[in-house]
Amino acid sequence: MDDANADTSSKPDHDAPGIRADWIWADGDFIGWDDATIHVMSHVAHYGSSVFEGVRAYETPQGPAYFRLREHLERLIASARIHRMELGWSLEELTEASCELVRRNALSECYLRPLVFRGVGAMGLDPTACPVHVFLMAWGWGAYLGDQAARLGIDAAVSSWQRPAPNTHPTMAKAGGNYINASLMKMEAKANGFDEAIALSVDGTVSEGSGQNLFVVHGDVVHTPAIDGSFLQGITRDSILTLARDLGYDVREGRIPREALYVADEVFFAGTATEVVPVRSIDRVAVGTGEPGPVTCVIRDHFATLLRGRSDDTRGWLTYVD
C-alpha cells in the first residue's frame, strides 16, 4: 500500500489538540503519556464501568494550587463505593500523587482527571472479576466554553433529551456511563447552533446543563434546582451557593419550572470545567438584557479571585502543590 494512502485510523490519537503532557500516574507508577493505554477487552470499553473527577489547578502567588481537591477526591472515592469498586488507594495517597503529577509535568495551571475503571476480566454485565485501575491525568486546558464565554455569555437551548429519573442510575456518582445522556444533549445543542444545553428532569422541571449546574437570578435572589436525584451534586455548585450567601444574596434551592428560564433576570452555569459562565439567551429568547447581569458578574469575579489565591482562603479550599 502506498504510504500516502495508508490507513491510520487504528492509531491512537495521543496528540489531540490541547491534550498532552509528559507523565500520567497509573496504579501507583508514573508512566509516559503514550504508554497510558488499555486493552480493547477492558470492561469499561464495553459497558462504561468507570467513575471519574475533574479538578482544576490555578496559578497563584504561592504557586499552583488545586481548588477543592480534597472534596473532589472524596467524591471519587464515594462514586467508586457506589459502583462497588475497590480503589486500593487512600485519600492522602491520591492527593500526593495529584500534586506530584503537576510538579513532574511542570504545570502552572492544569485540569486534573482522576479516572477509576474496570479492566480486562470476565465479559458480561457482572464486573466483579475485572480488576480496578486508577489513573491520574493532568494537562493544560483553557476555558471549556471558549475564551470569551465568561465575559460575553453563551447561547443555550433546552434539550429534547431529559435527565434520568431518580433510581434509574445513581447520579450522586460521577460515572462515565452517566455522560452518554449528556453527550447527546451537547451534540444536539451544537448541531442546532447553540453553545450549551439545558436539561429538564423527568417531571419537566429544570435540572442542569450538559455538564454543569445552573443558576437562575430574579432580582437579588439566586435560585438553583434542589437535589432531586436527576443531577450530580456539583462541588462548584456548593462553592457558588456558599459564596453567594457570603456576598449577601438570598439563595434558594427548589423546583424551577422551564418557563422561569424565559423570564429570569439572569441565568448562569457553574462547574469545574466551565467555571462561571453567563447565559445570554435560551431557545433564542434573550435572558434579561441579553448581556451578563450584575449578580452573575459579581459572583463570577469573586469566584475567579478566590480560585487564583487573590483573596483570603478562609475555608481551606486551595491545596497548594508545593
C-alpha positions as CSV (number, residue, x, y, z in Angstrom):
1,M,0.0,0.0,0.0
2,D,1.2,3.5,-0.8
3,D,2.3,5.3,2.4
4,A,0.4,8.4,1.4
5,N,-2.9,6.4,1.3
6,A,-2.1,4.2,4.3
7,D,-5.0,3.6,6.8
8,T,-4.0,5.3,10.1
9,S,-7.5,5.1,11.6
10,S,-6.4,2.4,14.1
11,K,-3.6,4.5,15.5
12,P,-4.4,6.1,18.9
13,D,-4.8,9.8,18.9
14,H,-2.3,10.7,21.6
15,D,-1.9,14.2,20.3
16,A,-5.4,15.6,20.2
17,P,-5.3,19.4,20.2
18,G,-4.6,20.8,23.6
19,I,-4.5,17.4,25.3
20,R,-0.9,16.5,26.1
21,A,1.5,16.1,29.0
22,D,4.7,14.1,29.7
23,W,3.6,12.0,32.6
24,I,0.5,10.1,33.8
25,W,0.1,8.4,37.2
26,A,-1.2,4.8,36.7
27,D,-1.8,2.5,39.6
28,G,1.0,3.9,41.6
29,D,3.6,4.5,38.9
30,F,4.4,7.4,36.7
31,I,4.4,6.4,33.1
32,G,4.8,8.2,29.8
33,W,1.8,9.8,28.1
34,D,1.9,7.4,25.1
35,D,2.2,4.3,27.4
36,A,-1.1,5.0,29.2
37,T,-3.2,2.6,27.2
38,I,-5.9,0.0,27.9
39,H,-6.9,-3.2,26.2
40,V,-9.9,-3.2,23.9
41,M,-11.4,-6.0,26.0
42,S,-11.5,-3.8,29.1
43,H,-14.9,-3.9,30.8
44,V,-15.0,-0.1,30.7
45,A,-14.9,0.0,26.9
46,H,-18.0,-2.2,26.6
47,Y,-20.1,-1.1,29.5
48,G,-18.9,2.3,30.6
49,S,-17.8,1.0,34.0
50,S,-15.8,4.0,35.2
51,V,-16.0,6.8,37.7
52,F,-14.0,10.0,37.4
53,E,-13.4,13.5,38.6
54,G,-12.4,16.9,37.1
55,V,-10.3,19.2,39.2
56,R,-8.6,22.5,38.2
57,A,-5.4,23.8,39.5
58,Y,-4.6,27.5,39.1
59,E,-1.6,29.7,39.2
60,T,-1.5,31.7,42.4
61,P,1.1,34.0,44.1
62,Q,2.2,30.9,46.1
63,G,2.5,28.6,43.1
64,P,-0.1,26.2,41.5
65,A,-3.0,25.2,43.7
66,Y,-5.9,22.8,43.3
67,F,-9.4,24.1,44.0
68,R,-11.2,21.8,46.4
69,L,-9.0,18.8,45.6
70,R,-10.0,17.0,48.8
71,E,-13.7,17.3,48.1
72,H,-13.2,16.0,44.5
73,L,-11.2,13.1,45.6
74,E,-13.7,12.3,48.4
75,R,-16.4,12.2,45.8
76,L,-14.3,10.0,43.6
77,I,-14.0,7.5,46.5
78,A,-17.7,7.8,47.1
79,S,-18.5,7.2,43.4
80,A,-16.3,4.1,43.4
81,R,-18.0,2.8,46.5
82,I,-21.5,3.3,45.0
83,H,-20.3,1.2,42.0
84,R,-18.6,-1.3,44.2
85,M,-15.1,-0.6,43.0
86,E,-12.2,-1.2,45.4
87,L,-9.7,1.6,44.8
88,G,-6.7,0.4,46.9
89,W,-5.5,4.0,47.4
90,S,-6.2,6.3,50.2
91,L,-7.3,9.9,50.0
92,E,-3.8,11.0,51.2
93,E,-2.0,8.9,48.6
94,L,-4.2,10.3,45.7
95,T,-3.7,13.8,47.0
96,E,0.1,13.5,46.9
97,A,0.1,11.8,43.5
98,S,-2.1,14.6,42.1
99,C,0.4,17.2,43.4
100,E,3.4,15.2,42.2
101,L,1.8,15.0,38.7
102,V,1.7,18.8,38.5
103,R,5.3,19.0,39.6
104,R,6.6,16.4,37.1
105,N,4.7,17.9,34.2
106,A,5.9,21.4,35.3
107,L,2.4,22.8,35.0
108,S,1.5,26.2,36.4
109,E,-2.2,25.6,35.7
110,C,-4.0,22.4,34.7
111,Y,-7.1,20.2,34.6
112,L,-6.8,17.0,36.6
113,R,-8.7,13.9,35.5
114,P,-8.7,11.1,38.1
115,L,-10.2,8.0,36.4
116,V,-11.2,4.7,38.0
117,F,-12.2,2.0,35.6
118,R,-12.6,-1.8,35.3
119,G,-10.1,-3.6,33.1
120,V,-9.9,-7.0,31.5
121,G,-11.6,-9.8,33.3
122,A,-14.9,-11.6,32.7
123,M,-17.1,-10.4,29.8
124,G,-20.7,-9.6,30.7
125,L,-22.6,-7.3,33.0
126,D,-21.2,-8.7,36.2
127,P,-17.8,-6.8,36.5
128,T,-16.6,-8.3,39.8
129,A,-13.9,-10.4,38.1
130,C,-12.5,-7.3,36.4
131,P,-9.5,-5.5,38.0
132,V,-10.0,-1.9,39.0
133,H,-7.4,0.6,37.7
134,V,-6.8,4.1,38.9
135,F,-5.2,6.7,36.6
136,L,-4.5,10.4,37.1
137,M,-4.0,12.7,34.1
138,A,-3.2,16.4,34.1
139,W,-2.9,18.8,31.2
140,G,-3.3,22.4,30.4
141,W,-6.9,23.1,29.5
142,G,-8.3,26.5,28.8
143,A,-11.9,27.8,29.0
144,Y,-14.3,25.0,28.4
145,L,-16.9,27.1,26.6
146,G,-14.4,29.4,24.9
147,D,-12.2,32.3,25.9
148,Q,-14.9,34.9,25.7
149,A,-17.7,32.9,27.3
150,A,-17.2,34.2,30.9
151,R,-17.1,37.8,29.7
152,L,-19.8,37.8,26.9
153,G,-22.0,34.9,27.8
154,I,-23.3,32.0,25.8
155,D,-26.4,30.8,24.0
156,A,-28.2,27.8,25.3
157,A,-31.2,25.6,24.4
158,V,-33.5,23.3,26.4
159,S,-32.6,19.8,25.2
160,S,-35.1,17.3,23.8
161,W,-33.3,14.8,26.0
162,Q,-34.2,14.6,29.6
163,R,-32.1,13.6,32.6
164,P,-33.0,10.2,34.0
165,A,-35.5,9.6,36.8
166,P,-34.3,9.0,40.3
167,N,-33.4,5.4,41.0
168,T,-32.7,4.9,37.3
169,H,-28.9,5.1,38.0
170,P,-27.1,6.8,40.8
171,T,-26.5,10.5,39.9
172,M,-24.6,11.0,43.1
173,A,-21.8,9.1,41.5
174,K,-19.8,10.8,38.8
175,A,-19.8,7.7,36.5
176,G,-18.6,7.6,32.9
177,G,-21.8,5.8,31.7
178,N,-23.9,8.7,33.0
179,Y,-22.4,11.0,30.5
180,I,-23.8,9.3,27.4
181,N,-27.0,11.2,28.1
182,A,-25.1,14.5,28.5
183,S,-23.2,13.9,25.3
184,L,-26.4,13.6,23.3
185,M,-27.6,16.9,24.8
186,K,-24.3,18.6,23.9
187,M,-24.2,17.3,20.3
188,E,-27.8,18.3,19.7
189,A,-27.2,21.8,21.1
190,K,-24.1,22.3,18.9
191,A,-25.9,20.9,15.8
192,N,-28.7,23.5,16.3
193,G,-26.3,26.4,16.6
194,F,-26.2,26.7,20.4
195,D,-23.2,26.6,22.8
196,E,-24.7,24.5,25.5
197,A,-27.8,22.5,26.5
198,I,-30.1,22.8,29.5
199,A,-31.6,19.5,30.7
200,L,-35.0,19.0,32.3
201,S,-35.7,16.3,34.8
202,V,-38.3,13.6,34.3
203,D,-41.0,15.8,35.7
204,G,-40.2,18.7,33.3
205,T,-38.6,21.0,35.8
206,V,-35.0,22.4,35.3
207,S,-32.2,20.0,36.1
208,E,-28.8,21.2,34.9
209,G,-26.6,21.8,31.9
210,S,-25.0,19.0,29.9
211,G,-22.0,19.1,32.3
212,Q,-22.6,21.9,34.8
213,N,-25.1,23.1,37.3
214,L,-27.4,26.0,36.5
215,F,-28.5,29.1,38.5
216,V,-31.4,31.5,37.8
217,V,-31.4,35.0,39.2
218,H,-34.6,37.0,39.9
219,G,-33.7,40.4,41.4
220,D,-31.3,39.7,44.2
221,V,-32.5,36.1,44.7
222,V,-30.3,33.3,43.4
223,H,-32.2,30.1,42.6
224,T,-30.8,26.7,41.7
225,P,-32.6,23.3,41.4
226,A,-32.8,21.3,44.6
227,I,-31.1,17.9,44.8
228,D,-33.6,15.6,43.3
229,G,-31.7,12.6,42.1
230,S,-31.5,13.8,38.5
231,F,-28.1,15.6,38.5
232,L,-24.7,15.5,40.1
233,Q,-24.3,17.4,43.3
234,G,-21.6,19.7,42.0
235,I,-18.7,20.8,44.1
236,T,-18.6,24.1,42.2
237,R,-22.4,24.3,42.8
238,D,-21.7,24.1,46.5
239,S,-18.9,26.7,46.3
240,I,-21.2,29.2,44.4
241,L,-24.0,28.7,46.9
242,T,-21.6,29.4,49.8
243,L,-20.0,32.4,48.0
244,A,-23.4,33.9,47.1
245,R,-24.6,33.7,50.7
246,D,-21.3,35.3,51.8
247,L,-22.0,38.2,49.3
248,G,-25.4,38.8,50.9
249,Y,-27.6,37.3,48.3
250,D,-30.8,35.4,49.1
251,V,-30.1,31.8,47.9
252,R,-32.9,29.3,47.4
253,E,-32.8,25.7,46.3
254,G,-36.1,24.3,44.9
255,R,-38.0,23.2,41.8
256,I,-37.6,25.6,38.9
257,P,-40.2,25.3,36.0
258,R,-38.9,25.6,32.5
259,E,-40.8,28.9,31.8
260,A,-38.8,30.5,34.7
261,L,-35.8,30.5,32.3
262,Y,-37.5,32.8,29.9
263,V,-38.5,35.4,32.4
264,A,-35.3,35.3,34.5
265,D,-33.2,38.4,35.0
266,E,-30.0,36.3,34.8
267,V,-29.0,32.7,34.2
268,F,-25.5,31.3,34.6
269,F,-23.8,27.9,34.5
270,A,-21.2,26.8,37.1
271,G,-18.9,23.8,37.1
272,T,-15.2,22.8,37.4
273,A,-14.5,22.8,33.7
274,T,-17.0,25.6,32.9
275,E,-16.2,27.8,36.0
276,V,-18.9,30.6,36.0
277,V,-20.4,31.5,32.6
278,P,-23.4,33.8,32.0
279,V,-26.2,32.6,29.7
280,R,-27.3,35.4,27.4
281,S,-30.2,33.6,25.6
282,I,-32.2,30.4,25.9
283,D,-34.0,29.0,22.9
284,R,-33.2,32.2,21.2
285,V,-35.0,34.2,23.8
286,A,-32.8,36.9,25.4
287,V,-32.1,36.4,29.1
288,G,-32.8,39.8,30.8
289,T,-31.0,42.4,28.7
290,G,-29.2,39.8,26.7
291,E,-25.9,40.6,28.4
292,P,-24.2,39.2,31.6
293,G,-26.1,40.6,34.6
294,P,-24.8,42.3,37.7
295,V,-25.3,39.4,40.1
296,T,-23.6,36.9,37.8
297,C,-20.7,39.3,37.2
298,V,-20.2,39.8,41.0
299,I,-20.2,36.1,41.7
300,R,-18.0,35.3,38.7
301,D,-15.4,37.9,39.6
302,H,-15.3,36.9,43.3
303,F,-15.0,33.3,42.4
304,A,-12.1,33.9,40.0
305,T,-10.3,35.9,42.7
306,L,-10.7,33.0,45.1
307,L,-9.5,30.4,42.6
308,R,-6.3,32.3,41.9
309,G,-5.4,32.9,45.6
310,R,-6.0,36.7,45.4
311,S,-8.4,36.6,48.4
312,D,-8.3,35.0,51.8
313,D,-9.0,31.3,51.6
314,T,-10.9,31.2,54.8
315,R,-12.3,27.7,54.2
316,G,-9.1,26.0,53.1
317,W,-10.4,25.3,49.6
318,L,-7.0,25.6,48.0
319,T,-4.4,22.8,48.0
320,Y,-1.0,24.2,47.2
321,V,1.1,21.8,45.1
322,D,4.4,22.9,46.7
